[in-house]
Amino acid sequence: MKKNSYIGLSAIILIFGIIFVPKIVDRIAKGTIVQNDRMSNIEQNYGTDPISREGEMTTISKVPSFQFVNQNNDTITNRYYVGKVYVVEFFFSTCPSICPIMNTNMLKVQEVFKDNDDFGIASFSIDPEYDTPAVLKAYADSYDANHPHWNFLTGDKTDIFKLSNEGFKLYAASSEEAEGGFEHSGLFAVIDQEGNVRSRIDENGNPVIYYNGLEDKGVDMLIEDIKKLLK
């Protein structure tokens, strides 16, 4: 009985060796085991740019198509920004909390790139029913937001919320409990000339993805990275 067990076990070991050992050896030789098992998720979610030293940049995702109307009643699409580096935010003009901070900080970004025609800003209103082009024009003038490529955009509310939450993954939602009736992040996204959402790499080799529009540090990081992309 023991003899038969040894024969059976030997047969299993032999089959395993014939089928799997050559494959393992081949993967080790090609150096693909670690790459496939540990890096595939990063490449799938954050693009294939090399992730290495702090301060370098990587690609996060592609900007989806969009079409809205700006403060001057001009139709603006994602194609408008091709060839430009631009910053994206979601806000609303009657916001009593974080939006004034965000757009005061955005003015700092505008000031740095005020003479650069290859730079732009896209500010999407999450309250388009109130934020008509005329309202957004007055809002832009009140902030002295005068860069020729700073568009304050309004349109269909469903489309804007989809663009925010699914396209850029910058949270926005209606909320009866929130001040002003809406919740949204205070984050900025930066887009390169080919329409890719870009991000710097932190000290641990991870994508930062978004920039804190409520703090000087986040705005300074954003300005640094825009300069990199414009080179």
C-alpha positions in Angstrom: 0.0 0.0 0.0 2.8 2.4 0.9 4.6 1.5 -2.3 1.5 2.6 -4.3 1.3 5.9 -2.4 5.0 6.7 -3.1 4.4 5.9 -6.8 1.3 8.2 -6.9 3.2 11.1 -5.1 6.1 10.7 -7.5 3.8 10.9 -10.4 2.3 14.2 -9.2 5.7 15.7 -8.5 6.8 14.7 -12.0 3.8 16.2 -13.7 4.2 19.5 -11.7 7.8 19.7 -12.7 7.1 19.1 -16.4 4.3 21.7 -16.6 5.1 24.5 -14.1 8.8 24.6 -13.4 9.8 25.7 -17.0 7.2 28.5 -16.8 8.5 29.7 -13.5 12.1 29.6 -14.7 11.1 31.5 -17.8 9.3 34.2 -15.8 12.3 34.6 -13.5 14.6 34.9 -16.4 12.4 37.6 -18.0 12.0 39.4 -14.6 8.2 39.5 -15.0 7.0 37.9 -11.7 7.4 41.0 -9.6 6.4 43.3 -12.4 3.2 41.5 -13.2 2.1 40.8 -9.6 3.0 44.2 -8.1 2.9 46.8 -10.9 0.0 45.8 -13.0 -2.5 47.5 -10.7 -0.5 50.7 -10.7 -0.3 50.8 -14.4 -4.0 50.0 -14.8 -5.1 52.8 -12.4 -2.4 55.4 -12.9 -0.9 55.0 -16.3 2.5 53.7 -17.4 4.8 56.6 -16.7 7.7 55.5 -14.5 7.1 56.1 -10.8 10.4 56.7 -9.2 11.7 59.9 -7.5 9.8 62.4 -5.5 8.6 65.4 -7.6 8.5 63.5 -10.9 5.1 63.3 -12.7 2.9 60.5 -13.9 -0.3 60.2 -16.0 -3.5 59.4 -14.0 -6.2 59.2 -16.6 -7.6 60.7 -19.8 -10.0 63.7 -19.6 -13.4 62.7 -21.0 -15.1 64.8 -23.6 -17.2 67.7 -22.4 -19.1 70.7 -23.8 -20.4 73.6 -21.8 -21.0 77.4 -22.0 -18.7 79.9 -20.4 -19.2 83.3 -18.9 -19.2 85.0 -22.3 -21.8 82.6 -23.7 -19.1 80.8 -25.8 -19.3 77.1 -26.2 -16.2 75.5 -24.7 -15.2 71.8 -25.2 -12.3 69.8 -24.1 -10.8 70.4 -27.5 -10.4 74.1 -26.6 -7.6 73.1 -24.2 -5.6 70.9 -26.5 -2.1 72.2 -26.5 -2.5 73.9 -23.2 -1.8 73.0 -19.6 -4.8 73.8 -17.5 -6.3 73.5 -14.0 -9.7 72.1 -13.3 -11.9 73.0 -10.3 -15.6 72.5 -9.3 -17.3 75.3 -7.4 -20.4 77.4 -7.3 -20.8 81.2 -7.1 -22.9 81.4 -3.9 -20.6 79.0 -2.0 -20.2 80.5 1.5 -17.3 78.3 2.6 -14.4 76.9 0.6 -15.0 78.4 -2.9 -13.8 81.9 -2.0 -10.6 80.3 -0.7 -10.2 78.2 -3.8 -10.6 81.0 -6.2 -8.5 83.4 -4.2 -5.7 80.8 -4.5 -6.5 80.2 -8.2 -5.8 83.9 -8.7 -2.2 83.2 -7.5 -1.9 80.6 -10.2 -3.3 83.1 -12.8 -0.8 85.7 -11.8 2.2 83.4 -12.3 1.0 82.4 -15.8 -0.9 85.6 -16.8 1.2 86.1 -19.9 1.3 82.4 -21.0 -1.1 81.6 -23.9 -0.4 77.9 -23.4 -2.0 77.9 -19.9 -5.7 77.9 -18.9 -8.3 77.2 -16.2 -11.6 75.5 -16.3 -14.0 76.3 -13.4 -17.1 74.2 -13.6 -20.2 75.3 -11.6 -22.0 72.6 -9.7 -25.0 74.9 -9.4 -25.7 75.6 -13.1 -29.4 76.5 -12.5 -28.3 79.6 -10.7 -24.9 80.1 -12.3 -26.0 81.4 -15.7 -23.3 82.9 -18.0 -24.3 86.4 -16.8 -23.9 85.3 -13.1 -20.5 83.7 -13.8 -19.4 86.8 -15.7 -20.1 89.0 -12.7 -18.4 86.4 -10.5 -15.3 86.4 -12.6 -15.2 90.2 -12.7 -15.5 90.3 -8.9 -12.4 88.2 -8.6 -10.5 89.9 -11.4 -10.3 86.5 -13.1 -9.2 87.9 -16.5 -6.8 85.3 -18.0 -8.1 84.8 -21.6 -8.2 81.1 -21.1 -10.0 81.0 -17.7 -13.4 79.7 -18.5 -16.2 79.7 -15.9 -18.5 76.9 -17.2 -22.2 76.1 -16.8 -24.6 73.7 -18.5 -26.6 70.6 -17.7 -26.4 69.7 -14.0 -26.4 65.9 -14.6 -23.5 66.3 -17.1 -21.5 68.4 -14.8 -21.9 66.1 -11.8 -21.0 63.1 -14.0 -17.9 65.0 -15.2 -16.9 65.8 -11.7 -17.5 62.4 -10.0 -16.8 60.0 -12.8 -14.6 62.0 -15.2 -12.2 63.8 -12.8 -13.2 61.9 -9.7 -13.5 65.2 -7.8 -16.4 64.8 -5.5 -19.5 67.0 -5.9 -23.1 66.5 -4.8 -26.3 68.3 -3.8 -26.8 68.3 0.0 -29.5 69.9 2.1 -27.2 69.8 5.1 -24.3 71.5 3.5 -23.8 75.3 3.5 -25.2 76.6 0.2 -26.8 73.3 -0.6 -23.8 71.6 -2.2 -20.8 69.5 -1.1 -17.6 69.4 -3.1 -13.9 68.9 -2.7 -11.4 71.8 -2.4 -9.0 70.1 -4.8 -7.6 71.1 -8.1 -6.6 68.8 -11.0 -3.9 69.6 -13.6 -4.2 68.5 -17.2 -1.4 68.4 -19.8 -1.4 69.4 -23.4 -2.7 66.1 -24.6 -5.7 66.0 -22.3 -4.2 63.8 -19.6 -4.8 64.3 -15.9 -1.3 64.5 -14.4 0.2 64.2 -10.9 3.4 64.5 -9.1 5.0 61.6 -7.2 5.4 61.8 -3.4 8.4 60.6 -1.3 6.9 57.1 -1.2 6.6 56.8 -4.9 2.8 57.2 -4.9 0.8 59.6 -7.2 -0.5 62.6 -5.3 -3.2 62.9 -8.0 -4.8 66.2 -6.8 -3.7 69.5 -5.4 -5.2 71.0 -2.2 -6.7 74.3 -3.4 -7.2 75.5 0.2 -3.6 75.5 1.4 -0.5 77.4 0.2 1.5 74.2 0.0 -0.9 72.6 -2.4 -1.0 75.7 -4.6 2.8 76.0 -4.6 3.1 72.4 -5.7 0.5 73.0 -8.4 2.5 76.0 -9.8 5.7 74.0 -9.7 4.1 71.2 -11.7 2.5 73.4 -14.2 5.9 74.9 -15.0 7.3 71.4 -15.5 4.5 70.5 -18.0 5.0 73.8 -19.9 8.6 73.2 -20.6 
